[in-house]
Amino acid sequence: MSELHDNTQRVIEVTEDDLPLHCPMPQHADWNAHPRVYLPIEVRGDALCPYCGTLYRLKGRPSGGSH
């Protein structure tokens, strides 16, 4: 994620380069909108922020599947 995003985008695709994943990310316009929380996206391929509801999806991985 190289461009600046606002948190109105509720589904954000990330890559393994963004790991460990935390919300909000530095690229968000309101990067200090809530406390930083680390999200375990590696487990399922997606993760939901408990503060703002943003859904993160790991590119190249099926979301919601259990392995």
N, C-alpha and C positions, 0 to 999 in steps of 0.2 A: 504494500500500500504506500505509494509514494505521493499521492495528491492529498490535499486537505479535505477532510469530510466533516459535515455537520452530523449531529446525532439524529437527524430526521430520517436518515437512511437506516432502516431497521434490520436489514439483512446485509451483512458485510462478508465478502469472501476474503480469506486470508491464506497465506502460504506458510510452508514450514519455516521460511525466513522470519516470520512474525512471532515465532514461538520463543519463549513461553508467552502465551497470549494473556493480555490483560485488558480490561476495559476501565475507563476510556483509554484509547490509544493516543500516543502523542500527536498523530495526524488529525485528530478530531479538533474542530474549531473550539469546542468547549471541553478541552482535555482535563479540566479540573471540575467538571460538573458533579461528580460524586467520588467517593473514595475509590482508589484503585483496587480492583479485585482480579485475581488471577483465575483464569477459566480453564478447566481440564478438557480442552478440545480434542486432544489426542485419543481419548478413550472411544468416543462415538463418531468423531468427524464433524460435530457441531456442538455449540455451547451457547447458552442463553445467559445474558447478564442479569443478575438478580436485582440490580438497581434501576437500570433504564430500559430493560427489555430488549436490547439489541441482540439479534441472533447472529452468531458468527459461524461461518461454514469454512471448513478446511478444503481448499481446492484440491481436486484429484482424489478425494476420498468420498465414499458414499455417506450421506448423513443419516443418523438415526439407527444405523445397523449395529448389531452386536457381533463380535467376532469370536 
